Amino acid sequence: MSHPFSFECQTCCSHTKARAGVFHTPHGIVETPRFMPVGTLANVKTVTPAQLAETGAQMVLANTYHLHLQPGEGIVQKAGGLHKFMNWQGPLLTDSGGFQVFSLSELREINDEGVTFRSPRDGHFIHLTPEKSIEIQNALGADVIMAFDECAPYPASRDVVETALHRTTHWLERCIKAHQRPDQALFGIVQGGVYLDLRQLSARSLIEFDLPGYAIGGVSVGEPPELIQKIVEATTPLLPLNKPRYLMGVGTYREMVQAIAAGIDLFDCVIPTRLARHANALVGGERWNLRNQKFREDFTPLDATCPCYTCQSFTRAYLSHLLRSRELLGYTLLSIHNITELVRFTQRIRAAIQTGTFVEQFSQWLN
């Protein structure tokens, strides 16, 4: 069969390494650069698939580890795969469970073979290996699947980071051997912590496998934004020009602009829905707490320039009322807006790259 994945760079910025491209997948295209919402348990929290589509989202994430625990990949497979199970028609990406190796450090043991977790649900032990991660992801059926990796914490000694790096590369070899589905693109993940020479070593090792795409992982794990920028700027130029580049777990305005300037194409983050659950709206590059007194009698739209359902239909006063009352509708409406805001932000960057005005329009974030 023909290869169902390809990436084409349509326009490059003449002053930075920013680029506007198109990533082709079996379930449609992703116009890059693009923010991707996170749907951990096969849903983006509080938002229906129809509402999600209206935000402009093209590719959505789901979580391998959590779906393995509940409902189990077997049930998803019986439902016809993740797309049918969650009724999302566009491209999907599943992570590998590797981030849980980092985030659930109190519940696991790790060695060269894999990771043993104690389930936070019922306490039973789960052994996750590169082969098992790929088996689960093959059963889930997302368009893009991630290699199983070890994400070292921050701060960590060079020895700890170097061990994780070599383990990640070795695990990638095992992931490639275990991968069974040509309709799923396997992405490798660059590790190396804050050690730039290790990042470059990792990148050079990964590109030898000629994968459909590459990610930079192990950032946004506690290090300051300046270090993230240095890591991205040192690593991205080493990744192939003809493959999508994905910066994992990043979704703030400044970090996305700076990463796009370095040549990154894809981003994901839980920020828009997490902020919504804490009554925070993303408006014009700022965060607003809608429980603040000043919004109680503000009968203007949240953002008059935003085309989302929330901004076109409701006032700040109504949203403030819902969120003060802890009404679930408030979380839904704010999630719709916040996702739309970050998707539109990356869409505006894409348009600026295409018209040659990226540096001019986004200079406030680049400095």
NORZIUR-V743201 format. One record per pair of residues at least 4 apart in sequence whose C-alpha atoms are under 6 Angstrom apart, sorted by the first residue. I is the first residue (numbers start at 1). J is the second residue. Records with the same first field share a line. If there is no record, write none. Layout:
# NORZIUR-V743201
I->J  J
This chain:
# NORZIUR-V743201
4->26
5->24  25
6->23  24
7->22  23  243
8->21  22
9->21
10->20  21
11->19  20  354
12->18  19
13->18  353
16->261
17->261  262  263
18->260  261  263
20->32  350
21->31  32
22->30  31  32
23->29  30
24->29
25->29
27->90  91
28->90
30->58
32->265
33->265  266  346
34->266  346
35->267  268  343
36->59  60  267  268
37->60  268
38->44  60  61  270
39->43  44  61  62
40->62  63
41->67
42->62  86
46->332
47->332
49->88
53->57
55->340
59->91  92
60->92
61->92  93  94
62->94
63->94  95
64->94  95  96  97
65->97
67->71  72
68->72  73
73->139  140
76->81  82
77->81  139  140
79->85
80->84
81->140  141
82->140  141
83->87  88
91->143
92->142  143
93->142  143  144  145
94->145
95->146
96->133  146  147  148
98->148  149  150
100->104
102->151
107->117  118
108->116  117
109->115  116
110->114  115
114->128  129
115->127  128
116->126  127
117->125  126
118->123  124  125
119->123  124
128->132
130->148  171  175
131->175  178
134->138
143->184
144->184  185
145->186
146->186  187
147->172  188
149->168
150->164  168
151->218
152->161
154->222
158->162
161->192
165->191  192
167->171
185->212
187->213  214
188->214
189->214  215  216  217
190->202  203  216  217
191->199  217  218
192->198  199
200->235
213->243  244
214->245
215->245  246  247
216->247
217->248
232->236
233->262
245->264  265
246->265  266  267
247->267
248->267  268
249->268  269
250->267  268  269
251->269
254->365
255->259
256->260
258->366
259->264
260->264
270->274
271->275
272->338  339
273->335
275->280
276->280  331  334  335
277->331
279->289  290
280->288  289
281->287  288
282->286  287  338
290->320
291->320  324
295->316  317
296->317
297->317
298->316  317
299->315  316  317
300->315
301->311  315  316
302->311  316
303->311
309->313
310->314  333
316->320
319->330
320->324
322->327  330
323->330
331->335
340->344
344->348
352->356  357  358
353->358
357->361
358->362
359->363
